[in-house]
């Protein structure tokens, strides 16, 4: 399907229930679509059976012991060899069977991000679904003129050459805001596509108020740099 190499990165912290399902889906997509691809799982200090499960699939696993969503991705980027990087969570909330859609759309874009337009009933807490997600999306549209509806979707694709321009630094969940803001500041061609967001398998790692505060601080800091 795609002649360029694809790297799929998955940050992982105690995801023994979901990571195997995700890896299996990605491997099926690679085989079915004849994709030259690699899977990189970035373990962020798992203490359950996550590492054993990942190793059983024979995919690359990188260890980043300094906790943080951003830390995991920053480490993963250093090891990715693909021309296109797919980012997604290891809890089965995102359907990796959608990878071909992202690869199709990125042909004419630099960064493709999902819009969780279709959410299962229990896939997102009330505060995240009706307050956090809409408020932060409005802030980014207003302050940075980002034409997006879902600012914190964790499923996306970015060209490696575009990623290298961003100089990302965020170590926590605010990484999701930083990558969008810097993509806009660097004039990347950004596209949003609708996806389904499923119920997660396993426990959530989100810390509503702490992570929200970090997002607000990052957004304010980047706005003042304008």
C-alpha distance (Angstrom), angle and dihedral (degrees) to the residues before:
residue distance angle dihedral
X1 . . .
X2 3.79 . .
X3 3.80 124.2 .
X4 3.80 92.9 -158.4
X5 3.78 121.3 87.2
X6 3.80 116.4 -104.7
X7 3.81 126.9 -150.9
X8 3.80 118.2 -163.4
X9 3.81 112.3 -159.2
X10 3.81 122.4 -163.5
X11 3.81 122.2 -178.9
X12 3.77 109.0 -147.9
X13 3.80 136.1 -165.0
X14 3.81 116.4 165.1
X15 3.81 95.8 -28.6
X16 3.80 99.2 146.3
X17 3.80 91.3 137.8
X18 3.79 98.0 52.7
X19 3.80 111.4 22.7
X20 3.80 96.1 77.4
X21 3.80 91.8 51.3
X22 3.81 90.3 51.1
X23 3.80 94.5 48.0
X24 3.81 91.4 48.8
X25 3.81 91.3 52.8
X26 3.80 92.7 48.9
X27 3.79 92.7 48.5
X28 3.81 90.1 50.0
X29 3.81 90.5 51.8
X30 3.81 92.2 48.9
X31 3.80 91.0 51.4
X32 3.80 97.3 42.2
X33 3.81 95.3 46.0
X34 3.81 95.3 37.5
X35 3.82 91.0 -122.1
X36 3.78 121.2 172.2
X37 3.77 94.7 -134.8
X38 3.77 147.1 151.6
X39 3.80 131.5 -157.4
X40 3.79 118.8 -143.3
X41 3.79 119.4 -171.9
X42 3.80 113.6 -164.7
X43 3.77 107.9 -154.3
X44 3.79 111.5 -151.5
X45 3.79 97.7 -165.4
X46 3.81 105.1 -55.9
X47 3.78 117.3 -172.8
X48 3.81 98.6 -175.9
X49 3.82 128.6 68.6
X50 3.82 94.7 -69.5
X51 3.81 95.9 110.7
X52 3.82 93.6 48.1
X53 3.80 91.1 50.2
X54 3.81 92.9 49.2
X55 3.80 91.5 48.8
X56 3.80 90.6 51.1
X57 3.81 88.8 64.0
X58 3.80 92.6 51.4
X59 3.80 95.2 -125.6
X60 3.79 127.1 139.7
X61 3.79 116.4 -86.9
X62 3.80 123.0 -167.5
X63 3.79 123.1 -168.5
X64 3.81 120.6 -137.6
X65 3.78 107.6 173.4
X66 3.80 95.2 -178.0
X67 3.78 100.8 92.8
X68 3.78 121.0 -125.4
X69 3.80 140.1 98.8
X70 3.79 91.3 -119.6
X71 3.80 92.8 45.5
X72 3.78 89.8 55.5
X73 3.80 93.3 51.4
X74 3.80 94.7 43.9
X75 3.79 88.6 55.0
X76 3.79 92.6 44.8
X77 3.80 92.6 52.0
X78 3.81 90.0 58.2
X79 3.80 90.9 58.1
X80 3.82 99.3 40.1
X81 3.80 114.6 108.8
X82 3.80 98.0 -178.7
X83 3.80 128.6 111.2
X84 3.80 88.1 -137.5
X85 3.79 123.8 39.4
X86 3.80 122.3 -153.2
X87 3.81 116.2 -159.7
X88 3.79 122.1 -160.3
X89 3.79 143.2 144.3
X90 3.80 125.0 -102.4
X91 3.82 95.8 -134.0
X92 3.84 96.8 84.6
X93 3.81 93.6 -113.7
X94 3.81 88.5 123.2
X95 3.77 122.7 56.7
X96 3.80 107.7 -127.3
X97 3.80 88.3 -166.0
X98 3.83 82.1 79.9
X99 3.81 92.3 68.6
X100 3.84 92.8 102.1
X101 3.81 89.6 56.9
X102 3.81 90.9 55.5
X103 3.80 91.8 46.9
X104 3.79 91.0 50.9
X105 3.80 93.7 49.7
X106 3.81 95.0 45.5
X107 3.79 91.4 62.2
X108 3.80 87.7 84.4
X109 3.81 97.5 27.5
X110 3.78 140.2 56.1
X111 3.80 99.0 -142.8
X112 3.81 127.3 23.9
X113 3.79 118.6 -171.1
X114 3.77 130.2 -175.5
X115 3.78 124.0 -116.1
X116 3.80 110.0 -147.7
X117 3.77 91.1 -139.3
X118 3.78 93.8 151.0
X119 3.80 113.6 49.2
X120 3.77 125.6 179.9
X121 3.80 113.1 -124.4
X122 3.81 96.8 -103.5
X123 3.82 99.7 28.3
X124 3.81 96.7 100.4
X125 3.84 132.8 30.1
X126 3.81 117.7 -113.6
X127 3.83 94.4 -109.9
X128 3.80 92.4 51.2
X129 3.80 96.5 43.9
X130 3.81 101.0 43.3
X131 3.81 104.4 24.6
X132 3.81 116.3 17.2
X133 3.79 100.3 40.1
X134 3.85 96.9 44.1
X135 3.82 94.8 41.8
X136 3.80 95.5 50.2
X137 3.80 91.3 44.3
X138 3.82 90.4 52.5
X139 3.81 90.9 47.9
X140 3.79 92.5 52.7
X141 3.80 92.8 46.7
X142 3.81 91.7 48.4
X143 3.80 100.5 41.2
X144 3.81 100.5 34.6
X145 3.83 102.6 21.6
X146 3.78 91.3 -120.9
X147 3.78 110.6 168.9
X148 3.80 95.9 -144.2
X149 3.79 135.7 117.2
X150 3.81 101.3 -161.5
X151 3.80 112.4 42.7
X152 3.78 98.4 177.8
X153 3.76 105.1 46.1
X154 3.80 108.9 138.7
X155 3.81 95.8 -152.5
X156 3.78 116.7 86.0
X157 3.79 149.0 121.9
X158 3.79 128.7 -130.6
X159 3.78 133.4 178.7
X160 3.80 112.0 -114.1
X161 3.80 92.8 -130.3
X162 3.81 89.3 53.9
X163 3.81 92.9 46.1
X164 3.80 91.2 54.0
X165 3.81 90.1 61.6
X166 3.81 94.1 59.0
X167 3.82 102.0 67.6
X168 3.81 92.0 -153.6
X169 3.80 118.3 -158.8
X170 3.82 110.1 165.5
X171 3.78 114.3 122.6
X172 3.81 101.1 -168.3
X173 3.80 140.2 42.2
X174 3.82 89.2 -59.8
X175 3.81 84.5 78.9
X176 3.83 86.0 87.8
X177 3.81 90.9 62.2
X178 3.79 94.8 41.4
X179 3.79 96.1 54.2
X180 3.82 91.5 52.2
X181 3.80 95.3 44.5
X182 3.80 93.5 48.2
X183 3.79 91.6 43.9
X184 3.81 87.9 56.6
X185 3.81 93.5 44.5
X186 3.81 89.8 51.5
X187 3.82 91.5 49.7
X188 3.78 95.6 -117.8
X189 3.78 117.1 170.8
X190 3.81 101.7 -109.9
X191 3.79 124.0 -166.9
X192 3.79 130.4 -177.7
X193 3.81 123.4 -153.0
X194 3.83 128.7 -172.3
X195 3.79 118.0 -108.0
X196 3.80 138.7 170.4
X197 3.80 117.5 -107.8
X198 3.79 111.4 -150.2
X199 3.80 132.7 -159.8
X200 3.79 109.7 -81.2
X201 3.78 121.8 -113.9
X202 3.79 109.5 -133.4
X203 3.79 131.7 6.7
X204 3.80 124.8 -37.6
X205 3.81 120.4 -112.3
X206 3.81 94.6 -159.6
X207 3.82 119.1 119.7
X208 3.77 102.3 -159.3
X209 3.80 103.3 -155.1
X210 3.79 99.1 29.3
X211 3.80 93.5 48.1
X212 3.82 91.3 43.2
X213 3.81 90.8 53.7
X214 3.80 91.2 50.6
X215 3.81 90.1 51.9
X216 3.81 91.5 50.9
X217 3.80 92.3 48.8
X218 3.80 91.8 49.7
X219 3.81 93.0 47.2
X220 3.81 91.8 49.0
X221 3.81 92.9 47.4
X222 3.80 93.2 49.6
X223 3.80 92.5 45.8
X224 3.80 91.9 53.1
X225 3.82 89.4 53.4
X226 3.81 91.0 61.6
